Amino acid sequence: MSDVKPWYLSRTIWAAIISVAATIAGAFGYPVDDLGREGLVEALLQIVSAAAGVLAILGRFTATARIL
């Protein structure tokens, strides 16, 4: 595997986080089914991807060195 990406853009990491959160929520009486988990993972991944893009653009505008 030669591609590198930040951890927060990994679908596997987000699926694991949602799975743990859903398990904990279930222990407190808030059941979340598998379909709900998949939708939540997809929504969170899209939000994180959008935020990463915005941060990249803002970072470029506020940078003090130019790109060669």
PyMOL Python script that loads the backbone (N, CA, C, O; Angstrom):
from pymol import cmd

cmd.read_pdbstr("""\
ATOM      1  N   MET A   1       0.855  -1.165   0.000  1.00  0.00           N
ATOM      2  CA  MET A   1       0.000   0.000   0.000  1.00  0.00           C
ATOM      3  C   MET A   1       0.908   1.238   0.000  1.00  0.00           C
ATOM      4  O   MET A   1       1.643   1.474   0.959  1.00  0.00           O
ATOM      5  N   SER A   2       0.852   2.010  -1.063  1.00  0.00           N
ATOM      6  CA  SER A   2       1.746   3.164  -1.181  1.00  0.00           C
ATOM      7  C   SER A   2       1.030   4.497  -0.967  1.00  0.00           C
ATOM      8  O   SER A   2       1.689   5.522  -0.795  1.00  0.00           O
ATOM      9  N   ASP A   3      -0.290   4.503  -0.972  1.00  0.00           N
ATOM     10  CA  ASP A   3      -1.029   5.747  -0.753  1.00  0.00           C
ATOM     11  C   ASP A   3      -1.005   6.118   0.725  1.00  0.00           C
ATOM     12  O   ASP A   3      -1.125   5.256   1.596  1.00  0.00           O
ATOM     13  N   VAL A   4      -0.850   7.392   0.989  1.00  0.00           N
ATOM     14  CA  VAL A   4      -0.843   7.883   2.362  1.00  0.00           C
ATOM     15  C   VAL A   4      -1.936   8.937   2.494  1.00  0.00           C
ATOM     16  O   VAL A   4      -2.087   9.803   1.632  1.00  0.00           O
ATOM     17  N   LYS A   5      -2.698   8.852   3.589  1.00  0.00           N
ATOM     18  CA  LYS A   5      -3.737   9.840   3.852  1.00  0.00           C
ATOM     19  C   LYS A   5      -3.817  10.041   5.350  1.00  0.00           C
ATOM     20  O   LYS A   5      -3.400   9.175   6.119  1.00  0.00           O
ATOM     21  N   PRO A   6      -4.352  11.179   5.772  1.00  0.00           N
ATOM     22  CA  PRO A   6      -4.510  11.413   7.206  1.00  0.00           C
ATOM     23  C   PRO A   6      -5.497  10.419   7.818  1.00  0.00           C
ATOM     24  O   PRO A   6      -6.398   9.926   7.139  1.00  0.00           O
ATOM     25  N   TRP A   7      -5.319  10.134   9.093  1.00  0.00           N
ATOM     26  CA  TRP A   7      -6.172   9.155   9.767  1.00  0.00           C
ATOM     27  C   TRP A   7      -7.631   9.541   9.707  1.00  0.00           C
ATOM     28  O   TRP A   7      -8.496   8.670   9.613  1.00  0.00           O
ATOM     29  N   TYR A   8      -7.926  10.839   9.758  1.00  0.00           N
ATOM     30  CA  TYR A   8      -9.322  11.284   9.823  1.00  0.00           C
ATOM     31  C   TYR A   8     -10.053  11.154   8.487  1.00  0.00           C
ATOM     32  O   TYR A   8     -11.254  11.415   8.424  1.00  0.00           O
ATOM     33  N   LEU A   9      -9.365  10.760   7.431  1.00  0.00           N
ATOM     34  CA  LEU A   9     -10.024  10.503   6.152  1.00  0.00           C
ATOM     35  C   LEU A   9     -10.214   9.005   5.899  1.00  0.00           C
ATOM     36  O   LEU A   9     -10.646   8.598   4.820  1.00  0.00           O
ATOM     37  N   SER A  10      -9.891   8.205   6.890  1.00  0.00           N
ATOM     38  CA  SER A  10     -10.015   6.751   6.766  1.00  0.00           C
ATOM     39  C   SER A  10     -11.424   6.288   7.132  1.00  0.00           C
ATOM     40  O   SER A  10     -11.900   6.531   8.241  1.00  0.00           O
ATOM     41  N   ARG A  11     -12.076   5.626   6.196  1.00  0.00           N
ATOM     42  CA  ARG A  11     -13.410   5.083   6.459  1.00  0.00           C
ATOM     43  C   ARG A  11     -13.358   4.035   7.566  1.00  0.00           C
ATOM     44  O   ARG A  11     -14.291   3.923   8.361  1.00  0.00           O
ATOM     45  N   THR A  12     -12.284   3.278   7.620  1.00  0.00           N
ATOM     46  CA  THR A  12     -12.141   2.231   8.638  1.00  0.00           C
ATOM     47  C   THR A  12     -12.087   2.840  10.033  1.00  0.00           C
ATOM     48  O   THR A  12     -12.737   2.345  10.953  1.00  0.00           O
ATOM     49  N   ILE A  13     -11.319   3.903  10.191  1.00  0.00           N
ATOM     50  CA  ILE A  13     -11.217   4.558  11.495  1.00  0.00           C
ATOM     51  C   ILE A  13     -12.576   5.102  11.921  1.00  0.00           C
ATOM     52  O   ILE A  13     -12.981   4.913  13.068  1.00  0.00           O
ATOM     53  N   TRP A  14     -13.292   5.778  11.012  1.00  0.00           N
ATOM     54  CA  TRP A  14     -14.593   6.340  11.353  1.00  0.00           C
ATOM     55  C   TRP A  14     -15.607   5.244  11.653  1.00  0.00           C
ATOM     56  O   TRP A  14     -16.432   5.393  12.554  1.00  0.00           O
ATOM     57  N   ALA A  15     -15.552   4.143  10.907  1.00  0.00           N
ATOM     58  CA  ALA A  15     -16.466   3.031  11.180  1.00  0.00           C
ATOM     59  C   ALA A  15     -16.203   2.454  12.565  1.00  0.00           C
ATOM     60  O   ALA A  15     -17.140   2.106  13.284  1.00  0.00           O
ATOM     61  N   ALA A  16     -14.930   2.352  12.938  1.00  0.00           N
ATOM     62  CA  ALA A  16     -14.583   1.833  14.263  1.00  0.00           C
ATOM     63  C   ALA A  16     -15.048   2.792  15.359  1.00  0.00           C
ATOM     64  O   ALA A  16     -15.577   2.354  16.381  1.00  0.00           O
ATOM     65  N   ILE A  17     -14.855   4.084  15.155  1.00  0.00           N
ATOM     66  CA  ILE A  17     -15.293   5.077  16.142  1.00  0.00           C
ATOM     67  C   ILE A  17     -16.810   5.014  16.319  1.00  0.00           C
ATOM     68  O   ILE A  17     -17.307   5.034  17.445  1.00  0.00           O
ATOM     69  N   ILE A  18     -17.548   4.938  15.203  1.00  0.00           N
ATOM     70  CA  ILE A  18     -19.012   4.861  15.269  1.00  0.00           C
ATOM     71  C   ILE A  18     -19.446   3.570  15.933  1.00  0.00           C
ATOM     72  O   ILE A  18     -20.398   3.560  16.714  1.00  0.00           O
ATOM     73  N   SER A  19     -18.762   2.490  15.631  1.00  0.00           N
ATOM     74  CA  SER A  19     -19.112   1.205  16.231  1.00  0.00           C
ATOM     75  C   SER A  19     -18.947   1.243  17.748  1.00  0.00           C
ATOM     76  O   SER A  19     -19.810   0.770  18.487  1.00  0.00           O
ATOM     77  N   VAL A  20     -17.838   1.805  18.201  1.00  0.00           N
ATOM     78  CA  VAL A  20     -17.611   1.922  19.644  1.00  0.00           C
ATOM     79  C   VAL A  20     -18.657   2.847  20.279  1.00  0.00           C
ATOM     80  O   VAL A  20     -19.216   2.532  21.330  1.00  0.00           O
ATOM     81  N   ALA A  21     -18.914   3.989  19.635  1.00  0.00           N
ATOM     82  CA  ALA A  21     -19.898   4.922  20.171  1.00  0.00           C
ATOM     83  C   ALA A  21     -21.296   4.302  20.221  1.00  0.00           C
ATOM     84  O   ALA A  21     -22.039   4.511  21.180  1.00  0.00           O
ATOM     85  N   ALA A  22     -21.651   3.537  19.179  1.00  0.00           N
ATOM     86  CA  ALA A  22     -22.973   2.895  19.150  1.00  0.00           C
ATOM     87  C   ALA A  22     -23.074   1.826  20.237  1.00  0.00           C
ATOM     88  O   ALA A  22     -24.132   1.652  20.842  1.00  0.00           O
ATOM     89  N   THR A  23     -21.992   1.122  20.480  1.00  0.00           N
ATOM     90  CA  THR A  23     -21.993   0.103  21.532  1.00  0.00           C
ATOM     91  C   THR A  23     -22.170   0.746  22.901  1.00  0.00           C
ATOM     92  O   THR A  23     -22.933   0.260  23.735  1.00  0.00           O
ATOM     93  N   ILE A  24     -21.458   1.839  23.117  1.00  0.00           N
ATOM     94  CA  ILE A  24     -21.594   2.554  24.392  1.00  0.00           C
ATOM     95  C   ILE A  24     -23.000   3.127  24.528  1.00  0.00           C
ATOM     96  O   ILE A  24     -23.598   3.058  25.603  1.00  0.00           O
ATOM     97  N   ALA A  25     -23.532   3.694  23.442  1.00  0.00           N
ATOM     98  CA  ALA A  25     -24.900   4.233  23.472  1.00  0.00           C
ATOM     99  C   ALA A  25     -25.900   3.126  23.768  1.00  0.00           C
ATOM    100  O   ALA A  25     -26.850   3.333  24.523  1.00  0.00           O
ATOM    101  N   GLY A  26     -25.692   1.944  23.176  1.00  0.00           N
ATOM    102  CA  GLY A  26     -26.569   0.808  23.439  1.00  0.00           C
ATOM    103  C   GLY A  26     -26.555   0.398  24.901  1.00  0.00           C
ATOM    104  O   GLY A  26     -27.579  -0.016  25.444  1.00  0.00           O
ATOM    105  N   ALA A  27     -25.398   0.512  25.539  1.00  0.00           N
ATOM    106  CA  ALA A  27     -25.291   0.175  26.954  1.00  0.00           C
ATOM    107  C   ALA A  27     -26.108   1.139  27.812  1.00  0.00           C
ATOM    108  O   ALA A  27     -26.526   0.793  28.917  1.00  0.00           O
ATOM    109  N   PHE A  28     -26.331   2.339  27.303  1.00  0.00           N
ATOM    110  CA  PHE A  28     -27.129   3.332  28.028  1.00  0.00           C
ATOM    111  C   PHE A  28     -28.567   3.409  27.532  1.00  0.00           C
ATOM    112  O   PHE A  28     -29.306   4.322  27.901  1.00  0.00           O
ATOM    113  N   GLY A  29     -28.967   2.443  26.686  1.00  0.00           N
ATOM    114  CA  GLY A  29     -30.361   2.362  26.262  1.00  0.00           C
ATOM    115  C   GLY A  29     -30.700   3.067  24.965  1.00  0.00           C
ATOM    116  O   GLY A  29     -31.878   3.274  24.675  1.00  0.00           O
ATOM    117  N   TYR A  30     -29.704   3.442  24.174  1.00  0.00           N
ATOM    118  CA  TYR A  30     -29.928   4.094  22.884  1.00  0.00           C
ATOM    119  C   TYR A  30     -29.468   3.181  21.758  1.00  0.00           C
ATOM    120  O   TYR A  30     -28.343   3.319  21.277  1.00  0.00           O
ATOM    121  N   PRO A  31     -30.316   2.250  21.327  1.00  0.00           N
ATOM    122  CA  PRO A  31     -29.879   1.307  20.288  1.00  0.00           C
ATOM    123  C   PRO A  31     -29.716   1.973  18.919  1.00  0.00           C
ATOM    124  O   PRO A  31     -30.532   2.802  18.516  1.00  0.00           O
ATOM    125  N   VAL A  32     -28.660   1.597  18.221  1.00  0.00           N
ATOM    126  CA  VAL A  32     -28.402   2.067  16.859  1.00  0.00           C
ATOM    127  C   VAL A  32     -28.186   0.828  16.002  1.00  0.00           C
ATOM    128  O   VAL A  32     -27.297   0.026  16.285  1.00  0.00           O
ATOM    129  N   ASP A  33     -29.001   0.664  14.947  1.00  0.00           N
ATOM    130  CA  ASP A  33     -28.860  -0.520  14.098  1.00  0.00           C
ATOM    131  C   ASP A  33     -27.694  -0.345  13.112  1.00  0.00           C
ATOM    132  O   ASP A  33     -27.126   0.740  12.992  1.00  0.00           O
ATOM    133  N   ASP A  34     -27.351  -1.429  12.413  1.00  0.00           N
ATOM    134  CA  ASP A  34     -26.220  -1.404  11.483  1.00  0.00           C
ATOM    135  C   ASP A  34     -26.416  -0.398  10.358  1.00  0.00           C
ATOM    136  O   ASP A  34     -25.461   0.261   9.948  1.00  0.00           O
ATOM    137  N   LEU A  35     -27.634  -0.270   9.855  1.00  0.00           N
ATOM    138  CA  LEU A  35     -27.908   0.675   8.778  1.00  0.00           C
ATOM    139  C   LEU A  35     -27.676   2.111   9.251  1.00  0.00           C
ATOM    140  O   LEU A  35     -27.145   2.936   8.508  1.00  0.00           O
ATOM    141  N   GLY A  36     -28.069   2.400  10.470  1.00  0.00           N
ATOM    142  CA  GLY A  36     -27.849   3.721  11.049  1.00  0.00           C
ATOM    143  C   GLY A  36     -26.366   4.024  11.202  1.00  0.00           C
ATOM    144  O   GLY A  36     -25.939   5.159  10.992  1.00  0.00           O
ATOM    145  N   ARG A  37     -25.587   3.027  11.561  1.00  0.00           N
ATOM    146  CA  ARG A  37     -24.142   3.203  11.703  1.00  0.00           C
ATOM    147  C   ARG A  37     -23.500   3.539  10.361  1.00  0.00           C
ATOM    148  O   ARG A  37     -22.661   4.435  10.270  1.00  0.00           O
ATOM    149  N   GLU A  38     -23.904   2.808   9.321  1.00  0.00           N
ATOM    150  CA  GLU A  38     -23.328   3.051   7.991  1.00  0.00           C
ATOM    151  C   GLU A  38     -23.634   4.464   7.507  1.00  0.00           C
ATOM    152  O   GLU A  38     -22.762   5.139   6.959  1.00  0.00           O
ATOM    153  N   GLY A  39     -24.859   4.907   7.708  1.00  0.00           N
ATOM    154  CA  GLY A  39     -25.233   6.256   7.304  1.00  0.00           C
ATOM    155  C   GLY A  39     -24.477   7.316   8.092  1.00  0.00           C
ATOM    156  O   GLY A  39     -24.067   8.336   7.539  1.00  0.00           O
ATOM    157  N   LEU A  40     -24.297   7.075   9.371  1.00  0.00           N
ATOM    158  CA  LEU A  40     -23.571   8.011  10.218  1.00  0.00           C
ATOM    159  C   LEU A  40     -22.101   8.085   9.820  1.00  0.00           C
ATOM    160  O   LEU A  40     -21.519   9.169   9.788  1.00  0.00           O
ATOM    161  N   VAL A  41     -21.504   6.942   9.519  1.00  0.00           N
ATOM    162  CA  VAL A  41     -20.110   6.923   9.069  1.00  0.00           C
ATOM    163  C   VAL A  41     -19.962   7.724   7.785  1.00  0.00           C
ATOM    164  O   VAL A  41     -19.038   8.527   7.656  1.00  0.00           O
ATOM    165  N   GLU A  42     -20.856   7.513   6.845  1.00  0.00           N
ATOM    166  CA  GLU A  42     -20.795   8.229   5.559  1.00  0.00           C
ATOM    167  C   GLU A  42     -20.948   9.732   5.763  1.00  0.00           C
ATOM    168  O   GLU A  42     -20.208  10.518   5.171  1.00  0.00           O
ATOM    169  N   ALA A  43     -21.899  10.134   6.595  1.00  0.00           N
ATOM    170  CA  ALA A  43     -22.123  11.557   6.853  1.00  0.00           C
ATOM    171  C   ALA A  43     -20.911  12.192   7.529  1.00  0.00           C
ATOM    172  O   ALA A  43     -20.480  13.276   7.137  1.00  0.00           O
ATOM    173  N   LEU A  44     -20.365  11.529   8.535  1.00  0.00           N
ATOM    174  CA  LEU A  44     -19.189  12.069   9.225  1.00  0.00           C
ATOM    175  C   LEU A  44     -17.982  12.154   8.296  1.00  0.00           C
ATOM    176  O   LEU A  44     -17.228  13.127   8.344  1.00  0.00           O
ATOM    177  N   LEU A  45     -17.797  11.151   7.460  1.00  0.00           N
ATOM    178  CA  LEU A  45     -16.673  11.169   6.530  1.00  0.00           C
ATOM    179  C   LEU A  45     -16.789  12.332   5.550  1.00  0.00           C
ATOM    180  O   LEU A  45     -15.786  12.966   5.223  1.00  0.00           O
ATOM    181  N   GLN A  46     -17.983  12.612   5.086  1.00  0.00           N
ATOM    182  CA  GLN A  46     -18.186  13.741   4.178  1.00  0.00           C
ATOM    183  C   GLN A  46     -17.911  15.066   4.885  1.00  0.00           C
ATOM    184  O   GLN A  46     -17.319  15.971   4.297  1.00  0.00           O
ATOM    185  N   ILE A  47     -18.333  15.185   6.130  1.00  0.00           N
ATOM    186  CA  ILE A  47     -18.078  16.406   6.893  1.00  0.00           C
ATOM    187  C   ILE A  47     -16.584  16.594   7.124  1.00  0.00           C
ATOM    188  O   ILE A  47     -16.064  17.697   6.961  1.00  0.00           O
ATOM    189  N   VAL A  48     -15.901  15.532   7.500  1.00  0.00           N
ATOM    190  CA  VAL A  48     -14.456  15.613   7.745  1.00  0.00           C
ATOM    191  C   VAL A  48     -13.717  15.943   6.454  1.00  0.00           C
ATOM    192  O   VAL A  48     -12.779  16.741   6.470  1.00  0.00           O
ATOM    193  N   SER A  49     -14.119  15.346   5.347  1.00  0.00           N
ATOM    194  CA  SER A  49     -13.484  15.637   4.062  1.00  0.00           C
ATOM    195  C   SER A  49     -13.674  17.095   3.670  1.00  0.00           C
ATOM    196  O   SER A  49     -12.740  17.737   3.191  1.00  0.00           O
ATOM    197  N   ALA A  50     -14.867  17.614   3.869  1.00  0.00           N
ATOM    198  CA  ALA A  50     -15.128  19.015   3.563  1.00  0.00           C
ATOM    199  C   ALA A  50     -14.308  19.938   4.461  1.00  0.00           C
ATOM    200  O   ALA A  50     -13.746  20.927   3.991  1.00  0.00           O
ATOM    201  N   ALA A  51     -14.241  19.617   5.739  1.00  0.00           N
ATOM    202  CA  ALA A  51     -13.459  20.429   6.674  1.00  0.00           C
ATOM    203  C   ALA A  51     -11.980  20.404   6.316  1.00  0.00           C
ATOM    204  O   ALA A  51     -11.306  21.430   6.397  1.00  0.00           O
ATOM    205  N   ALA A  52     -11.469  19.239   5.919  1.00  0.00           N
ATOM    206  CA  ALA A  52     -10.062  19.133   5.522  1.00  0.00           C
ATOM    207  C   ALA A  52      -9.789  19.995   4.296  1.00  0.00           C
ATOM    208  O   ALA A  52      -8.739  20.633   4.218  1.00  0.00           O
ATOM    209  N   GLY A  53     -10.696  20.026   3.354  1.00  0.00           N
ATOM    210  CA  GLY A  53     -10.541  20.861   2.171  1.00  0.00           C
ATOM    211  C   GLY A  53     -10.527  22.341   2.510  1.00  0.00           C
ATOM    212  O   GLY A  53      -9.709  23.099   1.990  1.00  0.00           O
ATOM    213  N   VAL A  54     -11.433  22.746   3.382  1.00  0.00           N
ATOM    214  CA  VAL A  54     -11.489  24.145   3.806  1.00  0.00           C
ATOM    215  C   VAL A  54     -10.200  24.527   4.535  1.00  0.00           C
ATOM    216  O   VAL A  54      -9.647  25.600   4.297  1.00  0.00           O
ATOM    217  N   LEU A  55      -9.723  23.650   5.420  1.00  0.00           N
ATOM    218  CA  LEU A  55      -8.479  23.928   6.136  1.00  0.00           C
ATOM    219  C   LEU A  55      -7.289  24.026   5.192  1.00  0.00           C
ATOM    220  O   LEU A  55      -6.404  24.857   5.396  1.00  0.00           O
ATOM    221  N   ALA A  56      -7.259  23.197   4.175  1.00  0.00           N
ATOM    222  CA  ALA A  56      -6.168  23.256   3.198  1.00  0.00           C
ATOM    223  C   ALA A  56      -6.174  24.584   2.452  1.00  0.00           C
ATOM    224  O   ALA A  56      -5.123  25.187   2.236  1.00  0.00           O
ATOM    225  N   ILE A  57      -7.351  25.033   2.063  1.00  0.00           N
ATOM    226  CA  ILE A  57      -7.470  26.318   1.358  1.00  0.00           C
ATOM    227  C   ILE A  57      -7.075  27.473   2.282  1.00  0.00           C
ATOM    228  O   ILE A  57      -6.318  28.357   1.883  1.00  0.00           O
ATOM    229  N   LEU A  58      -7.584  27.463   3.508  1.00  0.00           N
ATOM    230  CA  LEU A  58      -7.227  28.512   4.461  1.00  0.00           C
ATOM    231  C   LEU A  58      -5.735  28.495   4.766  1.00  0.00           C
ATOM    232  O   LEU A  58      -5.108  29.547   4.888  1.00  0.00           O
ATOM    233  N   GLY A  59      -5.175  27.311   4.889  1.00  0.00           N
ATOM    234  CA  GLY A  59      -3.741  27.186   5.140  1.00  0.00           C
ATOM    235  C   GLY A  59      -2.919  27.788   4.029  1.00  0.00           C
ATOM    236  O   GLY A  59      -1.891  28.417   4.282  1.00  0.00           O
ATOM    237  N   ARG A  60      -3.359  27.601   2.799  1.00  0.00           N
ATOM    238  CA  ARG A  60      -2.616  28.155   1.665  1.00  0.00           C
ATOM    239  C   ARG A  60      -2.706  29.678   1.648  1.00  0.00           C
ATOM    240  O   ARG A  60      -1.726  30.357   1.338  1.00  0.00           O
ATOM    241  N   PHE A  61      -3.869  30.210   1.977  1.00  0.00           N
ATOM    242  CA  PHE A  61      -4.026  31.662   1.987  1.00  0.00           C
ATOM    243  C   PHE A  61      -3.245  32.328   3.118  1.00  0.00           C
ATOM    244  O   PHE A  61      -2.804  33.469   2.976  1.00  0.00           O
ATOM    245  N   THR A  62      -3.072  31.634   4.224  1.00  0.00           N
ATOM    246  CA  THR A  62      -2.365  32.213   5.359  1.00  0.00           C
ATOM    247  C   THR A  62      -0.903  31.819   5.409  1.00  0.00           C
ATOM    248  O   THR A  62      -0.201  32.213   6.341  1.00  0.00           O
ATOM    249  N   ALA A  63      -0.424  31.065   4.452  1.00  0.00           N
ATOM    250  CA  ALA A  63       0.967  30.630   4.427  1.00  0.00           C
ATOM    251  C   ALA A  63       1.904  31.820   4.240  1.00  0.00           C
ATOM    252  O   ALA A  63       1.552  32.821   3.615  1.00  0.00           O
ATOM    253  N   THR A  64       3.092  31.685   4.793  1.00  0.00           N
ATOM    254  CA  THR A  64       4.075  32.757   4.665  1.00  0.00           C
ATOM    255  C   THR A  64       5.130  32.466   3.608  1.00  0.00           C
ATOM    256  O   THR A  64       5.946  33.332   3.296  1.00  0.00           O
ATOM    257  N   ALA A  65       5.124  31.264   3.057  1.00  0.00           N
ATOM    258  CA  ALA A  65       6.069  30.904   2.000  1.00  0.00           C
ATOM    259  C   ALA A  65       5.290  30.539   0.732  1.00  0.00           C
ATOM    260  O   ALA A  65       4.160  30.056   0.799  1.00  0.00           O
ATOM    261  N   ARG A  66       5.904  30.776  -0.399  1.00  0.00           N
ATOM    262  CA  ARG A  66       5.213  30.460  -1.646  1.00  0.00           C
ATOM    263  C   ARG A  66       5.494  29.025  -2.087  1.00  0.00           C
ATOM    264  O   ARG A  66       6.477  28.415  -1.664  1.00  0.00           O
ATOM    265  N   ILE A  67       4.639  28.509  -2.924  1.00  0.00           N
ATOM    266  CA  ILE A  67       4.769  27.161  -3.469  1.00  0.00           C
ATOM    267  C   ILE A  67       5.599  27.243  -4.734  1.00  0.00           C
ATOM    268  O   ILE A  67       5.357  28.102  -5.583  1.00  0.00           O
ATOM    269  N   LEU A  68       6.564  26.369  -4.868  1.00  0.00           N
ATOM    270  CA  LEU A  68       7.379  26.328  -6.091  1.00  0.00           C
ATOM    271  C   LEU A  68       6.874  25.295  -7.052  1.00  0.00           C
ATOM    272  O   LEU A  68       7.441  25.125  -8.131  1.00  0.00           O
TER     273      LEU A  68
END
""", "prot")
cmd.dss("prot")
cmd.show_as("cartoon", "prot")
cmd.util.cbc("prot")
cmd.orient("prot")
